[in-house]
């Protein structure tokens, strides 16, 4: 078998066999297939696409290229959740304890933030003492005892995906649905969950800018999960504005705590209940999404979800006092108000611009090597559709002591708000749900 023949077959639009896909993935991982041949293959996939079966075989080959996590020692159906990335997306901090409180074990590996999208691991590490690294035995023991563990990605998991992703980034082959879908799902499958719920973001602050593109990606990922024997569902959610009000690590932890205490923003609470409901159904604790939501609303209002979060934080060495009183979380050196310069209604919020603004304050990283400041970020005072008068505070910057840099970011935050004379039409937060049975749309 030769790499050049496999490239040629895909270039000509032919369907590759499982052995051909495994050959080129394993060869690239070992160095036997050089960058220039893998680049040619990725470009052929970019233009010719892949069938659902090919994409599943690619996913399996990448998942099996390194370490895999065996979760069979954990009782029950293990359900994982993955977001494609957004601004202010702290859903894992809420969904994981909520689902665990409903009796579904959550054994989750999460990543760090890069660019304008935040990472769950960074958020958790803003809690003093919280450990995001656990030995496998401790990880499994904690899930069995507490129902929940969230750690950073460790070991050599899906190394073929890491190599291929870096190559795609410099060869203009990132925007390929089969390659994106297999990249996401290879890591989820290697992480060992029995079922997977995907939160696929659509809009200005997301990688997929349109609902149609988000649904295509969701369909591909659900097909992969189904093909490899994992129950999989995907929720398409709106990212045309940040989720909730807080953007930044400790700020988002504080907002997650408020939400778990029943005092969170309506959009954040609603999306978390939707995602958690699908997880509870796949986890076998409810027959329908409606039944699951009723169960979860009771866990939220009754304090059991927040109690589960406290137990989870304590189990991983975090200061529970900072959970009970978020004022003990890292605090920014300076606060700066951002005020509106027009009157009317907020018609649009550029979520990506706000994510970049928070990154410039120090809440995110432009490269993987950069350190972050857990205390800084942006907290919105207005969302789309809200009335605004000139001079009203529309956002608050939590910044380092450098007033000059903060003033530059304040101008960018102000520009992210489009204010007009008429209120915009409303848009549903949950746009559609994709399962193996098809797409259910809500808009």
C-alpha positions as CSV (number, residue, x, y, z in Angstrom):
1,X,0.0,0.0,0.0
2,X,1.3,3.5,-0.9
3,X,0.3,6.9,0.3
4,X,0.4,8.3,-3.2
5,X,-2.2,5.8,-4.4
6,X,-4.5,6.7,-1.5
7,X,-4.1,10.4,-2.2
8,X,-4.9,9.8,-5.9
9,X,-8.1,7.8,-5.1
10,X,-9.4,10.5,-2.8
11,X,-8.5,13.2,-5.3
12,X,-10.6,11.3,-7.8
13,X,-13.6,11.2,-5.5
14,X,-13.3,7.5,-4.6
15,X,-14.3,6.0,-1.3
16,X,-11.3,4.9,0.8
17,X,-11.3,1.6,2.7
18,X,-10.8,1.3,6.5
19,X,-7.3,-0.2,5.9
20,X,-6.3,2.7,3.6
21,X,-7.4,5.3,6.1
22,X,-5.6,3.5,8.9
23,X,-2.5,3.3,6.7
24,X,-2.3,7.0,6.0
25,X,-3.2,8.0,9.6
26,X,-0.7,5.6,11.3
27,X,1.9,6.4,8.7
28,X,1.6,10.1,9.3
29,X,1.7,9.6,13.1
30,X,4.9,7.5,12.9
31,X,6.6,9.7,10.3
32,X,6.5,7.3,7.5
33,X,4.0,9.5,5.6
34,X,5.6,13.0,5.3
35,X,3.9,16.3,5.7
36,X,3.7,17.0,2.0
37,X,1.8,13.8,1.3
38,X,-0.6,14.3,4.3
39,X,-1.2,17.9,3.1
40,X,-2.1,16.6,-0.4
41,X,-4.5,14.1,1.2
42,X,-6.1,16.7,3.4
43,X,-6.7,19.0,0.4
44,X,-8.2,16.1,-1.5
45,X,-10.6,15.5,1.4
46,X,-11.3,19.2,1.6
47,X,-12.5,19.2,-2.0
48,X,-14.0,15.7,-2.3
49,X,-15.4,15.2,1.2
50,X,-15.8,11.8,2.9
51,X,-18.8,9.4,3.4
52,X,-20.1,8.9,6.9
53,X,-18.4,5.5,7.0
54,X,-15.0,7.0,5.9
55,X,-15.3,9.8,8.5
56,X,-16.1,7.2,11.2
57,X,-13.0,5.1,10.1
58,X,-10.9,8.3,10.2
59,X,-12.2,9.1,13.7
60,X,-11.5,5.6,14.9
61,X,-8.0,5.6,13.5
62,X,-7.1,8.9,15.2
63,X,-8.7,7.8,18.5
64,X,-6.6,4.6,18.4
65,X,-3.4,6.4,17.5
66,X,-2.6,7.0,21.2
67,X,-3.9,6.5,24.7
68,X,-7.5,5.7,25.3
69,X,-9.4,5.8,28.6
70,X,-11.3,2.8,29.9
71,X,-14.2,3.9,32.0
72,X,-15.7,0.5,32.5
73,X,-14.9,0.5,36.2
74,X,-17.3,3.4,36.7
75,X,-20.9,2.4,37.4
76,X,-23.7,3.5,35.1
77,X,-23.8,5.0,31.6
78,X,-21.1,7.7,31.3
79,X,-22.2,10.7,29.3
80,X,-19.8,13.3,28.0
81,X,-20.5,16.8,26.8
82,X,-18.5,18.9,24.3
83,X,-18.9,22.5,23.1
84,X,-17.4,23.7,19.8
85,X,-16.4,26.9,21.6
86,X,-17.9,30.2,22.3
87,X,-17.7,33.4,24.3
88,X,-18.8,33.3,27.9
89,X,-19.5,29.5,27.6
90,X,-19.3,28.2,31.1
91,X,-21.9,25.5,30.6
92,X,-19.7,22.6,31.8
93,X,-19.4,24.1,35.2
94,X,-23.2,24.0,35.6
95,X,-24.2,21.0,33.4
96,X,-21.7,18.5,34.9
97,X,-22.9,18.8,38.6
98,X,-26.5,19.1,37.5
99,X,-26.3,15.9,35.5
100,X,-24.4,14.1,38.3
101,X,-27.0,15.2,40.8
102,X,-29.6,13.5,38.6
103,X,-27.7,10.2,38.9
104,X,-25.7,10.2,35.6
105,X,-21.9,9.9,36.1
106,X,-19.8,12.5,34.4
107,X,-16.1,11.6,33.8
108,X,-14.9,14.5,31.7
109,X,-11.6,15.6,30.1
110,X,-11.6,19.3,29.1
111,X,-9.2,21.6,27.4
112,X,-7.7,25.1,27.9
113,X,-8.8,28.2,26.0
114,X,-7.0,29.5,22.9
115,X,-7.9,32.7,21.1
116,X,-11.2,34.3,21.9
117,X,-12.9,31.1,23.2
118,X,-12.4,30.1,26.9
119,X,-11.4,26.7,28.3
120,X,-13.1,24.9,31.2
121,X,-9.7,23.9,32.7
122,X,-8.7,27.6,32.9
123,X,-12.0,28.5,34.6
124,X,-11.7,25.7,37.2
125,X,-8.1,26.7,38.0
126,X,-9.3,30.1,39.0
127,X,-10.7,28.4,42.1
128,X,-7.7,28.4,44.6
129,X,-6.2,25.0,45.1
130,X,-8.3,23.2,42.4
131,X,-6.3,20.4,40.8
132,X,-7.0,19.6,37.1
133,X,-4.6,16.7,37.0
134,X,-5.6,13.4,38.5
135,X,-4.1,9.9,38.1
136,X,-6.5,7.6,36.3
137,X,-7.2,5.5,39.4
138,X,-8.1,8.7,41.4
139,X,-10.2,10.0,38.5
140,X,-12.3,6.8,38.3
141,X,-12.5,6.6,42.1
142,X,-13.8,10.2,42.4
143,X,-16.5,9.6,39.7
144,X,-17.7,6.5,41.6
145,X,-17.7,8.3,44.9
146,X,-18.8,11.8,43.9
147,X,-20.5,11.2,40.5
148,X,-18.3,13.8,38.8
149,X,-14.7,14.6,37.8
150,X,-13.3,17.1,35.3
151,X,-9.6,17.1,34.4
152,X,-7.3,18.4,31.8
153,X,-6.4,16.3,28.8
154,X,-3.5,14.1,29.8
155,X,-1.3,11.5,28.3
156,X,-0.8,11.0,24.6
157,X,-4.5,11.1,23.5
158,X,-5.2,11.1,19.8
159,X,-1.7,12.2,18.8
160,X,-2.6,11.8,15.1
161,X,-5.3,14.4,15.5
162,X,-2.9,16.9,17.1
163,X,-0.4,16.4,14.2
164,X,-3.1,16.6,11.5
165,X,-4.8,19.7,13.1
166,X,-1.5,21.6,13.2
167,X,-0.9,20.7,9.5
168,X,-4.5,21.7,8.5
169,X,-3.9,25.1,10.2
170,X,-1.1,26.0,7.8
171,X,-2.4,24.4,4.7
172,X,-5.9,26.0,4.4
173,X,-7.7,22.8,5.1
174,X,-9.3,23.7,8.5
175,X,-12.8,24.3,7.1
176,X,-13.6,20.7,6.1
177,X,-16.6,19.2,7.9
178,X,-15.3,15.6,7.8
179,X,-11.9,16.8,9.2
180,X,-13.5,19.0,11.9
181,X,-16.0,16.3,12.9
182,X,-13.4,13.5,13.1
183,X,-11.0,15.8,15.1
184,X,-13.7,16.5,17.8
185,X,-15.0,13.0,18.0
186,X,-11.7,11.2,18.0
187,X,-10.9,12.9,21.4
188,X,-14.3,12.2,22.7
189,X,-14.2,8.5,21.8
190,X,-10.6,8.2,23.2
191,X,-11.9,9.7,26.5
192,X,-14.1,6.6,26.9
193,X,-17.7,7.9,27.4
194,X,-20.7,5.7,26.5
195,X,-22.7,8.6,25.2
196,X,-22.0,12.1,24.0
197,X,-24.0,15.4,23.9
198,X,-22.6,18.1,21.6
199,X,-23.2,21.8,21.9
200,X,-22.6,23.1,18.4
201,X,-22.4,26.9,18.4
202,X,-23.7,29.0,15.5
203,X,-23.2,32.7,15.0
204,X,-20.7,35.6,15.1
205,X,-18.8,34.3,18.2
206,X,-18.6,30.7,16.9
207,X,-16.4,28.9,14.5
208,X,-19.5,27.9,12.4
209,X,-21.1,31.3,11.5
210,X,-24.4,30.0,10.1
211,X,-27.0,27.6,11.4
212,X,-26.8,25.6,8.2
213,X,-23.0,25.0,8.6
214,X,-23.5,24.2,12.3
215,X,-26.2,21.6,11.4
216,X,-23.9,20.0,8.8
217,X,-21.1,19.6,11.3
218,X,-23.6,18.3,13.9
219,X,-25.0,15.7,11.5
220,X,-21.4,14.5,10.7
221,X,-20.5,14.2,14.4
222,X,-23.8,12.4,15.3
223,X,-23.2,10.0,12.3
224,X,-19.7,9.2,13.6
225,X,-20.9,8.6,17.1
226,X,-23.7,6.3,15.8
227,X,-21.3,4.5,13.5
228,X,-18.9,3.7,16.3
229,X,-21.6,2.6,18.8
230,X,-21.9,5.8,20.9
231,X,-25.3,7.3,21.6
232,X,-24.9,10.9,20.3
233,X,-27.0,14.0,20.1
234,X,-26.2,17.6,19.2
235,X,-27.8,20.9,20.3
236,X,-27.3,23.8,17.9
237,X,-27.2,27.0,20.1
238,X,-26.9,30.7,19.3
239,X,-23.6,32.4,19.7
240,X,-24.5,35.8,18.1
241,X,-23.9,37.2,21.6
242,X,-22.0,36.0,24.6
243,X,-23.7,33.4,26.8
244,X,-24.7,34.9,30.1
245,X,-23.1,38.2,31.2
246,X,-19.5,37.2,32.3
247,X,-16.5,36.7,30.1
248,X,-13.3,35.7,31.9
249,X,-12.3,32.8,34.1
250,X,-13.1,33.7,37.7
251,X,-15.9,35.9,36.6
252,X,-17.5,32.9,34.8
253,X,-17.0,30.7,37.8
254,X,-18.9,33.3,39.9
255,X,-21.7,33.3,37.3
256,X,-21.8,29.5,37.3
257,X,-22.2,29.5,41.1
258,X,-25.1,32.0,40.8
259,X,-26.7,29.8,38.2
260,X,-26.4,26.7,40.3
261,X,-28.0,28.6,43.1
262,X,-31.0,29.4,40.9
263,X,-30.0,33.1,40.3
264,X,-28.2,32.8,37.0
265,X,-28.9,34.6,33.6
266,X,-32.0,33.2,31.8
267,X,-30.1,32.3,28.6
268,X,-27.4,30.4,30.5
269,X,-29.8,28.6,32.7
270,X,-32.0,27.6,29.8
271,X,-29.2,26.2,27.7
272,X,-27.7,24.3,30.6
273,X,-31.1,22.7,31.3
274,X,-31.4,21.7,27.6
275,X,-28.0,20.2,27.4
276,X,-28.3,18.4,30.7
277,X,-31.8,17.0,29.7
278,X,-30.3,15.3,26.7
279,X,-27.5,13.9,28.8
280,X,-29.9,12.5,31.4
281,X,-32.0,10.9,28.7
282,X,-28.9,9.3,27.1
283,X,-27.8,8.3,30.6
284,X,-31.0,6.3,31.2
285,X,-32.4,8.4,34.0
286,X,-35.4,9.7,32.1
287,X,-37.3,8.5,29.1
288,X,-38.0,11.9,27.5
289,X,-36.3,15.3,27.4
290,X,-39.4,16.8,29.1
291,X,-39.2,14.3,32.0
292,X,-35.5,15.0,32.3
293,X,-35.9,18.7,32.4
294,X,-38.5,18.5,35.2
295,X,-36.1,16.3,37.2
296,X,-33.2,18.7,36.6
297,X,-35.2,21.8,37.5
298,X,-36.0,20.1,40.9
299,X,-32.3,19.4,41.4
300,X,-31.5,23.0,40.7
301,X,-34.2,24.6,42.8
302,X,-33.7,22.1,45.7
303,X,-29.9,22.9,46.0
304,X,-28.7,19.4,45.1
305,X,-26.9,20.6,41.9
306,X,-25.0,23.3,43.9
307,X,-24.2,20.7,46.7
308,X,-22.8,18.4,44.0
309,X,-20.6,21.3,42.7
310,X,-19.2,21.9,46.2
311,X,-18.4,18.3,46.7
312,X,-16.7,18.1,43.3
313,X,-14.6,21.2,44.0
314,X,-13.6,19.8,47.4
315,X,-12.7,16.4,46.0
316,X,-10.3,18.1,43.6
317,X,-8.6,20.2,46.2
318,X,-10.4,23.5,45.5
319,X,-11.3,26.0,48.2
320,X,-15.0,25.5,48.8
321,X,-15.0,28.9,50.7
322,X,-14.4,30.6,47.3
323,X,-17.4,28.8,45.9
324,X,-19.6,29.8,48.8
325,X,-18.3,33.4,48.6
326,X,-17.1,34.2,45.0
327,X,-15.5,37.4,46.4
328,X,-12.7,35.1,47.5
329,X,-12.0,34.2,43.8
330,X,-9.2,36.2,42.1
331,X,-10.2,39.9,41.8
332,X,-9.0,42.3,39.2
333,X,-6.8,45.3,40.2
334,X,-9.0,47.8,38.4
335,X,-12.6,48.3,37.2
336,X,-13.6,50.5,34.3
337,X,-17.1,51.3,33.1
338,X,-18.0,51.2,29.4
339,X,-20.8,53.6,28.7
340,X,-23.2,53.8,25.7
341,X,-22.8,56.8,23.3
342,X,-26.3,56.4,21.8
343,X,-29.9,55.9,22.8
344,X,-32.2,53.1,21.6
345,X,-32.0,49.3,21.7
346,X,-29.1,46.9,21.6
347,X,-29.5,45.4,18.1
348,X,-26.3,43.4,17.9
349,X,-23.4,42.4,20.0
350,X,-20.2,41.2,18.3
351,X,-19.4,38.2,20.5
352,X,-16.1,37.5,18.8
353,X,-14.9,41.1,19.4
354,X,-15.8,40.8,23.1
355,X,-13.9,37.5,23.3
356,X,-10.8,39.1,21.8
357,X,-11.2,42.1,24.1
358,X,-11.2,39.8,27.2
359,X,-8.2,38.0,25.7
360,X,-6.4,41.3,25.4
361,X,-7.1,42.1,29.0
362,X,-5.3,38.8,29.8
363,X,-8.2,36.4,30.2
364,X,-7.2,34.3,27.2
365,X,-4.1,33.3,25.3
366,X,-3.0,33.9,21.7
367,X,-0.6,31.0,21.9
368,X,-0.6,27.8,24.0
369,X,2.4,29.0,25.9
370,X,0.9,32.2,27.3
371,X,-0.1,32.6,30.9
372,X,-3.5,33.9,31.7
373,X,-4.8,36.2,34.4
374,X,-7.8,34.5,36.1
375,X,-9.2,37.7,37.5
376,X,-9.7,39.8,34.4
377,X,-12.5,39.9,31.8
378,X,-15.6,41.7,30.8
379,X,-19.1,41.7,32.4
380,X,-22.0,42.9,30.3
381,X,-24.7,45.1,31.6
382,X,-26.9,44.8,28.5
383,X,-27.9,42.1,26.1
384,X,-29.5,42.1,22.6
385,X,-33.0,43.7,22.8
386,X,-32.3,45.7,26.0
387,X,-33.2,49.4,26.0
388,X,-30.2,51.8,26.4
389,X,-29.9,55.5,27.1
390,X,-26.8,57.5,26.2
391,X,-24.4,57.3,29.2
392,X,-25.7,54.0,30.5
393,X,-23.1,51.5,31.6
394,X,-23.2,48.7,29.0
395,X,-20.2,46.7,30.3
396,X,-17.7,46.6,33.1
397,X,-14.0,45.8,32.4
398,X,-12.1,43.9,35.1
399,X,-8.6,44.8,34.2
400,X,-5.0,44.9,35.4
401,X,-3.6,48.1,36.7
402,X,-2.6,49.4,33.3
403,X,-5.2,52.1,32.7
404,X,-4.0,52.9,29.2
405,X,-4.4,49.3,27.9
406,X,-7.8,49.1,29.6
407,X,-8.9,52.3,27.9
408,X,-8.1,50.8,24.5
409,X,-10.0,47.7,25.2
410,X,-13.0,49.8,26.5
411,X,-13.2,51.4,23.1
412,X,-13.3,48.0,21.4
413,X,-16.0,46.8,23.8
414,X,-18.1,49.9,23.1
415,X,-17.8,49.2,19.3
416,X,-19.0,45.6,19.9
417,X,-22.5,47.0,20.8
418,X,-24.7,48.1,17.9
419,X,-27.4,50.4,19.2
420,X,-30.4,51.4,17.0
421,X,-33.8,53.1,17.3
422,X,-35.8,49.8,17.0
423,X,-35.7,46.7,19.0
424,X,-34.5,43.7,17.0
425,X,-36.6,40.6,16.3
426,X,-36.0,37.9,18.9
427,X,-34.0,34.7,18.2
428,X,-34.3,31.4,19.9
429,X,-31.3,30.3,22.0
430,X,-31.7,26.7,21.0
431,X,-31.9,26.6,17.2
432,X,-32.2,22.9,16.5
433,X,-31.4,19.4,17.8
434,X,-29.7,16.8,15.7
435,X,-30.0,13.1,16.5
436,X,-29.6,9.9,14.4
437,X,-33.3,10.2,13.6
438,X,-32.9,13.7,12.0
439,X,-33.1,17.4,12.8
440,X,-35.7,19.1,14.9
441,X,-35.7,22.9,14.3
442,X,-37.0,25.6,16.6
443,X,-36.6,28.6,14.2
